[in-house]
Amino acid sequence: EAGVTQFPSHSVIEKGQTVTLRCDPISGHDNLYWYRRVMGKEIKFLLHFVKESKQDESGMPNNRFLAERTGGTYSTLKVQPAELEDSGVYFCASSPLGPDEKLFFGSGTQLSVL
Amino acid sequence: QKEVEQDPGPLSVPEGAIVSLNCTYSNSAFQYFMWYRQYSRKGPELLMYTYSSGNKEDGRFTAQVDKSSKYISLFIRDSQPSDSATYLCAMSPNFGNEKLTFGTGTRLTIIP
């Protein structure tokens, strides 16, 4: 079974540019989460989709970040315009609906804003 | 003050040693406590989870929660070089609500 897939694995952009990160969850997983780890800090929650609906976006830093999940399948996270402090590793995770369901993480996208 | 505090290490121990990893937390609402293992350039992988206070054992791993002290531990017995990774504690008010609060992670190296 394929795991959570994220791409690109690395992205280097200049301040002010736009970047779009993509996450393909495990097939059949209705829950999809985005997390971020800034260097030296802990992994922090960004937002949660249930199917195509945003369940909780309380962790999104500001309106430069836009997440979508078209058709309840893959998700994209767009940063526009990117700032230096957006650098970090962006993780996507998915799980089935229901209690006691394990969360599966992707390998992350390393974003560097120069 | 961070909600979850975890010693970042790094921690190096010889193969076969018992490893103790710990986290403290301040939010009394946390009910589910998890340990994730993260290998280099990979995402976190759930190792164990426990609900409320008590111990849970899975092979060489034991997770312990003391809610009265707001302290959780992960013990690794007979440590192996393959256990070398970063270990992250994570917590949530309830399982199924995966808005997890993570510690910073402890980098562990098992020396052959």
Interface residues (C-beta under 8 A of the other chain):
Chain A: V4 N31 Y33 Y35 G40 K41 E42 I43 K44 F45 H48 D56 S58 G59 F91 A93 S95 G98 P99 D100 E101 K102 L103 F105 G106 S107 G108
Chain B: K2 V4 Q6 R41 K42 G43 P44 E45 L46 L88 A90 F95 G96 E98 K99 L100 T101 F102 G103 T104 G105
